[in-house]
């Protein structure tokens, strides 16, 4: 059984925005893409930039440090498709956004 952790209120993350949340002590980037939520590793594979602070355009987040881009629906890096971030299951119950713990 998957253990989901309550990490945010849906109303606090506007569509087209992201934030950083914590799941079992690990920072996770959480994004609202048109009302659907996605969660990926918060740490950019390039130099460790905080992706939850990046700019989201459609399903692509741009790292605020050096511009690497990732698809938040798959974790795939747009600069190098062989680079992929971990993705986490997300559940929304009412206004509660929950992310699956490992």
FENPEDA-V684372 format. One line per field, one symbol per residue. phi: phi as a letter, one per 30 degrees, with the letter a starting at -180 (. if undefined). psi: psi as a letter, one per 40 degrees, with the letter a starting at -180 (. if undefined). burial: # if it has 24 or more other ideal C-beta (glycine too) atoms within 12 Angstrom, else .. A space follows every 50 residues. Layout:
BEGIN
phi = ???
psi = ???
burial = ???
END
This chain:
BEGIN
phi = .dcccdcacedcbdeibbacbbbhicdbdcbcchjccbbbedcdddbidd ddcddcbiccccdddbidcbdddbiddddbddcbcdcbdbbcbicccbcd dd
psi = hhhhhhdihdeegiheiiihihhfehhhhhihgfehiihiiehheceeih deeihhhbehhhhedeeiiihedeehhddgeehhiiiiihhhhbehhiih i.
burial = ....#.##.#..#...#####.#...#######...##########..## ##.#.#..######...#####..####......####.#.#....#### ..
END
